[in-house]
Amino acid sequence: MSERTSMTILVTGATGNQGGAAARRLLADGWSVRALTRDPAGRAAHALAAAGAEIVAGDLDDRASLDAAVKGAYGVFSVQQGALGIQPVGFEEEVRRGRNVADAALAGGVEHLVYASVAGAERSAGVRAFESKWEIEKHILAIGIPATILRPASFMENFSDPAFGVQTGQLATAFASNVVEHSTSGTPHWTDSMAHCSPRPECCRTGPWSSFEARRRT
Ligand SMILES: NC(=O)c1ccc[n+]([C@@H]2O[C@H](COP(=O)([O-])OP(=O)(O)OC[C@H]3O[C@@H](n4cnc5c(N)ncnc54)[C@H](OP(=O)(O)O)[C@@H]3O)[C@@H](O)[C@H]2O)c1
């Protein structure tokens, strides 16, 4: 048994996009993975179990279930749903859940917490969907648990989402209002403010795909 195999990483959001990818990567790298879900009988949980993960029932709003889930874990990968996404979650809800995971990890003596935040979390005044992650980051720093904070930018998977995608031949995104999405077409294209933009096509201005391609090449 390798050293990693004997070390358990609790993964929250394991049945979702980020947590699922993290769980699969950890398993592939030889770690023991404990996957948290509210639905241990669900398809995603079954797939994770088949891949070698231990499935544990838990709810990010239920601190006792998190305390039980972290028991004996070496590390925790923490990710929560946010205000953008198919099932949007409110600011307070996301912050509470992120703090709950960090607090449970600390109380459970976890050696290292990895928190999946978002790029620009620390400079996102006014963008509630990002401020929530900054609040969680600050809490993690304040409680003093050894931690790594990841700040991923926009994932490529967004382009397969009907709200953000390119299916119509148009590129739709939801970046901040002061971001020039692409300027090589000759007409600078300013995007809507994410603070006011739910991920629906009608809320997100669109621009020609060719312009995006041109910008990408420069
Ligand atoms: N898209 C991007 O470009 C991008 C970039 C940077 C950051 N992000 C951030 O990534 C984060 C995660 O997104 P995602 O797409 O991975 O999410 P997702 O696929 O919607 O996954 C949601 C996960 O959260 C779990 N969950 C939800 N409520 C729960 C609760 N009360 N208790 C326990 N588990 C709960 C679900 O598990 P069960 O249903 O199985 O319980 C599921 O595994 C978001 O905060 C988003 O802002 C996204």
The ligand as an SDF file (V2000), in Angstrom:
LIG
                    3D

 48 52  0  0  0  0  0  0  0  0999 V2000
  -17.6350   27.7590  -14.4510 N   0  0  0  0  0  0  0  0  0  0  0  0
  -16.5000   28.4060  -14.2530 C   0  0  0  0  0  0  0  0  0  0  0  0
  -15.8240   28.8570  -15.1780 O   0  0  0  0  0  0  0  0  0  0  0  0
  -16.0170   28.5860  -12.8450 C   0  0  0  0  0  0  0  0  0  0  0  0
  -14.7730   29.1810  -12.6620 C   0  0  0  0  0  0  0  0  0  0  0  0
  -14.3000   29.3160  -11.3640 C   0  0  0  0  0  0  0  0  0  0  0  0
  -15.0720   28.8860  -10.2880 C   0  0  0  0  0  0  0  0  0  0  0  0
  -16.2840   28.3210  -10.5150 N   0  0  0  0  0  0  0  0  0  0  0  0
  -17.0720   27.8830   -9.3400 C   0  0  0  0  0  0  0  0  0  0  0  0
  -17.1230   26.4780   -9.2370 O   0  0  0  0  0  0  0  0  0  0  0  0
  -18.0420   26.1850   -8.1890 C   0  0  0  0  0  0  0  0  0  0  0  0
  -18.5920   24.7780   -8.3630 C   0  0  0  0  0  0  0  0  0  0  0  0
  -19.1950   24.6220   -9.5730 O   0  0  0  0  0  0  0  0  0  0  0  0
  -19.5040   23.1860  -10.1640 P   0  0  0  0  0  0  0  0  0  0  0  0
  -19.8740   23.4480  -11.5880 O   0  0  0  0  0  0  0  0  0  0  0  0
  -18.4460   22.2160   -9.8480 O   0  0  0  0  0  0  0  0  0  0  0  0
  -20.8050   22.7900   -9.3410 O   0  0  0  0  0  0  0  0  0  0  0  0
  -21.8610   21.6630   -9.6840 P   0  0  0  0  0  0  0  0  0  0  0  0
  -21.4060   20.7930  -10.8010 O   0  0  0  0  0  0  0  0  0  0  0  0
  -23.2030   22.2980   -9.7840 O   0  0  0  0  0  0  0  0  0  0  0  0
  -21.7900   20.7380   -8.3910 O   0  0  0  0  0  0  0  0  0  0  0  0
  -22.5450   20.9420   -7.3190 C   0  0  0  0  0  0  0  0  0  0  0  0
  -22.0750   19.9750   -6.2400 C   0  0  0  0  0  0  0  0  0  0  0  0
  -22.3820   20.5550   -4.9890 O   0  0  0  0  0  0  0  0  0  0  0  0
  -22.9850   19.5600   -4.1860 C   0  0  0  0  0  0  0  0  0  0  0  0
  -23.8930   20.2230   -3.2710 N   0  0  0  0  0  0  0  0  0  0  0  0
  -24.7660   21.2120   -3.5350 C   0  0  0  0  0  0  0  0  0  0  0  0
  -25.4220   21.5570   -2.4260 N   0  0  0  0  0  0  0  0  0  0  0  0
  -24.9330   20.7690   -1.4310 C   0  0  0  0  0  0  0  0  0  0  0  0
  -25.2070   20.6560   -0.0580 C   0  0  0  0  0  0  0  0  0  0  0  0
  -26.1290   21.4300    0.5590 N   0  0  0  0  0  0  0  0  0  0  0  0
  -24.5190   19.7480    0.6570 N   0  0  0  0  0  0  0  0  0  0  0  0
  -23.6070   18.9270    0.0630 C   0  0  0  0  0  0  0  0  0  0  0  0
  -23.2910   19.0070   -1.2470 N   0  0  0  0  0  0  0  0  0  0  0  0
  -23.9550   19.9180   -1.9690 C   0  0  0  0  0  0  0  0  0  0  0  0
  -23.6970   18.6070   -5.1280 C   0  0  0  0  0  0  0  0  0  0  0  0
  -23.7210   17.3400   -4.5170 O   0  0  0  0  0  0  0  0  0  0  0  0
  -25.0280   16.4480   -4.3310 P   0  0  0  0  0  0  0  0  0  0  0  0
  -26.1310   17.0240   -5.1620 O   0  0  0  0  0  0  0  0  0  0  0  0
  -24.5810   15.0800   -4.8030 O   0  0  0  0  0  0  0  0  0  0  0  0
  -25.3040   16.4810   -2.8760 O   0  0  0  0  0  0  0  0  0  0  0  0
  -22.7430   18.6110   -6.3220 C   0  0  0  0  0  0  0  0  0  0  0  0
  -21.7510   17.6240   -6.1540 O   0  0  0  0  0  0  0  0  0  0  0  0
  -19.0530   27.3250   -8.1940 C   0  0  0  0  0  0  0  0  0  0  0  0
  -18.9800   28.0050   -6.9580 O   0  0  0  0  0  0  0  0  0  0  0  0
  -18.5290   28.2440   -9.3120 C   0  0  0  0  0  0  0  0  0  0  0  0
  -18.7040   29.6010   -8.9890 O   0  0  0  0  0  0  0  0  0  0  0  0
  -16.7650   28.1430  -11.7650 C   0  0  0  0  0  0  0  0  0  0  0  0
  1  2  1  0
  2  3  2  0
  2  4  1  0
  4  5  1  0
  4 48  2  0
  5  6  2  0
  6  7  1  0
  7  8  2  0
  8  9  1  0
  8 48  1  0
  9 10  1  0
  9 46  1  0
 10 11  1  0
 11 12  1  0
 11 44  1  0
 12 13  1  0
 13 14  1  0
 14 15  2  0
 14 16  1  0
 14 17  1  0
 17 18  1  0
 18 19  2  0
 18 20  1  0
 18 21  1  0
 21 22  1  0
 22 23  1  0
 23 24  1  0
 23 42  1  0
 24 25  1  0
 25 26  1  0
 25 36  1  0
 26 27  1  0
 26 35  1  0
 27 28  2  0
 28 29  1  0
 29 30  1  0
 29 35  2  0
 30 31  1  0
 30 32  2  0
 32 33  1  0
 33 34  2  0
 34 35  1  0
 36 37  1  0
 36 42  1  0
 37 38  1  0
 38 39  2  0
 38 40  1  0
 38 41  1  0
 42 43  1  0
 44 45  1  0
 44 46  1  0
 46 47  1  0
M  CHG  2   8   1  16  -1
M  END
$$$$
